[in-house]
């Protein structure tokens, strides 16, 4: 899987992966259908940041979720 390509499959993967990493309790917040492929690069940057950290702090989780809320359709 090449995550550099903006596809629906890749978008679903990175949203689902971030949801697990951030331990989101309400999965409806992180439904890939609520995001547009037009914002794929920004969403992927957030995903890359989450993946690069061993542990994400609570304030960072809130900031990432706030950014994702801004990107929702």
KOLDRENZA-582007 format. One record per atom (N, C-alpha, C): atom name; x, y, z; residue number from 1. Coordinates in steps of 0.1 Angstrom, whole numbers. Atoms other than C-alpha are relative to their C-alpha. Example, Ala and Ser with C-alpha at 12.3 -4.5 7.8 and 13.67 -1.06 7.14 Angstrom:
+------+-------+-------+-------+-----+
! atom !    xx !    yy !    zz !  nr !
+------+-------+-------+-------+-----+
!    N !     9 !   -12 !     0 !   1 !
!   CA !   123 !   -45 !    78 !   1 !
!    C !     9 !    12 !     0 !   1 !
!    N !    -9 !   -11 !     0 !   2 !
!   CA !   137 !   -11 !    71 !   2 !
!    C !    -8 !    11 !     8 !   2 !
+------+-------+-------+-------+-----+
END
This chain:
+------+-------+-------+-------+-----+
! atom !    xx !    yy !    zz !  nr !
+------+-------+-------+-------+-----+
!    N !     8 !   -12 !     0 !   1 !
!   CA !     0 !     0 !     0 !   1 !
!    C !     9 !    12 !     0 !   1 !
!    N !    -7 !   -13 !     1 !   2 !
!   CA !    14 !    34 !   -11 !   2 !
!    C !    -8 !    11 !     6 !   2 !
!    N !     8 !   -11 !    -6 !   3 !
!   CA !     1 !    60 !    13 !   3 !
!    C !     2 !    13 !    -6 !   3 !
!    N !    -2 !   -13 !     7 !   4 !
!   CA !    14 !    88 !    -9 !   4 !
!    C !   -10 !     2 !   -10 !   4 !
!    N !    11 !    -2 !     9 !   5 !
!   CA !   -15 !    82 !   -32 !   5 !
!    C !   -13 !     3 !     7 !   5 !
!    N !    13 !    -4 !    -6 !   6 !
!   CA !   -47 !    99 !   -24 !   6 !
!    C !   -12 !    -8 !    -5 !   6 !
!    N !    11 !     9 !     4 !   7 !
!   CA !   -72 !    71 !   -27 !   7 !
!    C !   -10 !    -1 !    12 !   7 !
!    N !    10 !     2 !   -10 !   8 !
!   CA !  -104 !    63 !    -7 !   8 !
!    C !     5 !   -11 !    10 !   8 !
!    N !    -5 !    11 !    -8 !   9 !
!   CA !   -87 !    31 !     5 !   9 !
!    C !    11 !     5 !    10 !   9 !
!    N !   -10 !    -6 !    -8 !  10 !
!   CA !   -57 !    50 !    18 !  10 !
!    C !    -5 !     9 !    11 !  10 !
!    N !     6 !    -9 !    -9 !  11 !
!   CA !   -78 !    76 !    34 !  11 !
!    C !    -7 !    -7 !    12 !  11 !
!    N !     6 !     8 !   -10 !  12 !
!   CA !   -98 !    50 !    52 !  12 !
!    C !    11 !    -6 !    10 !  12 !
!    N !   -10 !     6 !    -8 !  13 !
!   CA !   -66 !    33 !    64 !  13 !
!    C !     6 !    10 !    10 !  13 !
!    N !    -7 !    -9 !    -9 !  14 !
!   CA !   -49 !    64 !    78 !  14 !
!    C !   -10 !     5 !    10 !  14 !
!    N !     9 !    -5 !   -10 !  15 !
!   CA !   -81 !    76 !    95 !  15 !
!    C !    -2 !   -11 !    11 !  15 !
!    N !     2 !    12 !   -10 !  16 !
!   CA !   -87 !    41 !   111 !  16 !
!    C !    13 !    -2 !     8 !  16 !
!    N !   -13 !     2 !    -8 !  17 !
!   CA !   -50 !    39 !   121 !  17 !
!    C !     2 !    11 !    10 !  17 !
!    N !    -1 !   -11 !   -10 !  18 !
!   CA !   -51 !    73 !   137 !  18 !
!    C !   -10 !    -2 !    11 !  18 !
!    N !    11 !     3 !   -10 !  19 !
!   CA !   -83 !    64 !   155 !  19 !
!    C !     6 !   -10 !    11 !  19 !
!    N !    -6 !    10 !   -10 !  20 !
!   CA !   -65 !    34 !   171 !  20 !
!    C !    11 !     6 !     8 !  20 !
!    N !   -11 !    -6 !    -6 !  21 !
!   CA !   -33 !    53 !   178 !  21 !
!    C !    -4 !    10 !    11 !  21 !
!    N !     4 !   -10 !    -9 !  22 !
!   CA !   -52 !    81 !   195 !  22 !
!    C !   -10 !    -5 !    10 !  22 !
!    N !     9 !     7 !    -9 !  23 !
!   CA !   -75 !    57 !   213 !  23 !
!    C !   -13 !     8 !     1 !  23 !
!    N !    12 !    -8 !     1 !  24 !
!   CA !  -106 !    76 !   201 !  24 !
!    C !   -12 !   -10 !     5 !  24 !
!    N !    11 !     8 !    -5 !  25 !
!   CA !  -136 !    63 !   221 !  25 !
!    C !   -13 !     1 !    -8 !  25 !
!    N !    12 !    -1 !     8 !  26 !
!   CA !  -163 !    76 !   198 !  26 !
!    C !     4 !    -1 !   -15 !  26 !
!    N !    -4 !     2 !    14 !  27 !
!   CA !  -156 !    61 !   163 !  27 !
!    C !    -7 !     8 !   -10 !  27 !
!    N !     7 !    -8 !    10 !  28 !
!   CA !  -182 !    82 !   146 !  28 !
!    C !     8 !    13 !    -3 !  28 !
!    N !    -8 !   -12 !     2 !  29 !
!   CA !  -158 !   112 !   150 !  29 !
!    C !    10 !    -3 !   -11 !  29 !
!    N !   -11 !     4 !     9 !  30 !
!   CA !  -132 !    93 !   129 !  30 !
!    C !    -5 !    -8 !   -12 !  30 !
!    N !     5 !     7 !    11 !  31 !
!   CA !  -154 !    80 !   101 !  31 !
!    C !     6 !     6 !   -13 !  31 !
!    N !    -7 !    -5 !    12 !  32 !
!   CA !  -134 !    82 !    69 !  32 !
!    C !    -9 !     6 !   -11 !  32 !
!    N !     9 !    -6 !    10 !  33 !
!   CA !  -165 !    91 !    49 !  33 !
!    C !    -3 !    14 !     3 !  33 !
!    N !     2 !   -14 !    -3 !  34 !
!   CA !  -166 !   124 !    67 !  34 !
!    C !    11 !     9 !    -5 !  34 !
!    N !   -12 !    -8 !     4 !  35 !
!   CA !  -133 !   135 !    51 !  35 !
!    C !     0 !    -1 !   -15 !  35 !
!    N !    -1 !    -1 !    15 !  36 !
!   CA !  -126 !   145 !    15 !  36 !
!    C !    15 !    -3 !    -4 !  36 !
!    N !   -13 !     3 !     6 !  37 !
!   CA !   -97 !   133 !    -7 !  37 !
!    C !     7 !    13 !    -3 !  37 !
!    N !    -6 !   -13 !     2 !  38 !
!   CA !   -91 !   170 !   -13 !  38 !
!    C !    10 !     4 !    12 !  38 !
!    N !    -8 !    -3 !   -12 !  39 !
!   CA !   -77 !   172 !    22 !  39 !
!    C !    10 !   -11 !     4 !  39 !
!    N !    -8 !    11 !    -3 !  40 !
!   CA !   -57 !   140 !    20 !  40 !
!    C !    14 !     3 !     5 !  40 !
!    N !   -13 !    -3 !    -4 !  41 !
!   CA !   -23 !   156 !    22 !  41 !
!    C !     1 !     5 !    14 !  41 !
!    N !     0 !    -5 !   -14 !  42 !
!   CA !   -31 !   174 !    54 !  42 !
!    C !    -3 !   -11 !    10 !  42 !
!    N !     4 !    11 !    -8 !  43 !
!   CA !   -47 !   143 !    69 !  43 !
!    C !    12 !    -9 !     1 !  43 !
!    N !   -12 !     8 !     0 !  44 !
!   CA !   -16 !   123 !    59 !  44 !
!    C !    11 !     6 !     9 !  44 !
!    N !   -10 !    -6 !    -9 !  45 !
!   CA !     7 !   148 !    76 !  45 !
!    C !    -3 !    -2 !    15 !  45 !
!    N !     4 !     3 !   -14 !  46 !
!   CA !   -13 !   144 !   108 !  46 !
!    C !     3 !   -15 !     4 !  46 !
!    N !    -3 !    14 !    -2 !  47 !
!   CA !   -10 !   106 !   104 !  47 !
!    C !    15 !    -2 !     2 !  47 !
!    N !   -14 !     2 !     0 !  48 !
!   CA !    27 !   108 !    98 !  48 !
!    C !     6 !     5 !    14 !  48 !
!    N !    -5 !    -5 !   -12 !  49 !
!   CA !    32 !   129 !   129 !  49 !
!    C !    -4 !    -9 !    12 !  49 !
!    N !     5 !     9 !   -11 !  50 !
!   CA !    11 !   105 !   151 !  50 !
!    C !     9 !   -13 !    -1 !  50 !
!    N !    -8 !    12 !     1 !  51 !
!   CA !    31 !    75 !   137 !  51 !
!    C !    14 !     2 !     4 !  51 !
!    N !   -14 !    -3 !    -3 !  52 !
!   CA !    64 !    92 !   144 !  52 !
!    C !     3 !     1 !    15 !  52 !
!    N !    -1 !    -1 !   -14 !  53 !
!   CA !    57 !    95 !   181 !  53 !
!    C !    -2 !   -14 !     7 !  53 !
!    N !     2 !    12 !    -8 !  54 !
!   CA !    61 !    67 !   206 !  54 !
!    C !   -13 !     0 !     8 !  54 !
!    N !    12 !    -2 !    -7 !  55 !
!   CA !    34 !    81 !   227 !  55 !
!    C !    -5 !    15 !    -2 !  55 !
!    N !     6 !   -13 !     2 !  56 !
!   CA !    10 !   110 !   221 !  56 !
!    C !    -6 !     5 !    13 !  56 !
!    N !     5 !    -6 !   -12 !  57 !
!   CA !     2 !   133 !   250 !  57 !
!    C !   -15 !     3 !    -1 !  57 !
!    N !    14 !    -4 !     1 !  58 !
!   CA !   -34 !   142 !   259 !  58 !
!    C !    -2 !    13 !    -7 !  58 !
!    N !     2 !   -13 !     7 !  59 !
!   CA !   -30 !   178 !   248 !  59 !
!    C !     3 !    -2 !   -15 !  59 !
!    N !    -3 !     2 !    14 !  60 !
!   CA !   -15 !   166 !   215 !  60 !
!    C !   -12 !    -8 !    -7 !  60 !
!    N !    12 !     7 !     5 !  61 !
!   CA !   -45 !   142 !   210 !  61 !
!    C !   -11 !    10 !    -2 !  61 !
!    N !    11 !   -10 !     1 !  62 !
!   CA !   -69 !   171 !   216 !  62 !
!    C !     3 !     9 !   -12 !  62 !
!    N !    -4 !    -9 !    11 !  63 !
!   CA !   -50 !   193 !   191 !  63 !
!    C !    -2 !    -7 !   -13 !  63 !
!    N !     1 !     8 !    12 !  64 !
!   CA !   -49 !   165 !   165 !  64 !
!    C !   -15 !    -1 !    -4 !  64 !
!    N !    15 !     1 !     2 !  65 !
!   CA !   -87 !   159 !   169 !  65 !
!    C !    -6 !    13 !    -4 !  65 !
!    N !     5 !   -13 !     5 !  66 !
!   CA !   -94 !   196 !   166 !  66 !
!    C !     4 !     3 !   -14 !  66 !
!    N !    -4 !    -2 !    14 !  67 !
!   CA !   -74 !   197 !   134 !  67 !
!    C !    -9 !    -9 !    -9 !  67 !
!    N !     8 !     9 !     9 !  68 !
!   CA !   -93 !   167 !   120 !  68 !
!    C !   -15 !     5 !    -1 !  68 !
!    N !    13 !    -6 !     0 !  69 !
!   CA !  -126 !   184 !   130 !  69 !
!    C !    -1 !    11 !   -11 !  69 !
!    N !    -1 !   -11 !    10 !  70 !
!   CA !  -116 !   214 !   108 !  70 !
!    C !    -1 !    -6 !   -14 !  70 !
!    N !    -1 !     6 !    13 !  71 !
!   CA !  -111 !   190 !    79 !  71 !
!    C !   -12 !    -8 !    -4 !  71 !
!    N !    12 !     8 !     3 !  72 !
!   CA !  -144 !   172 !    81 !  72 !
!    C !    -9 !     7 !   -10 !  72 !
!    N !     9 !    -5 !    10 !  73 !
!   CA !  -169 !   177 !    53 !  73 !
!    C !   -11 !     8 !     6 !  73 !
+------+-------+-------+-------+-----+
END
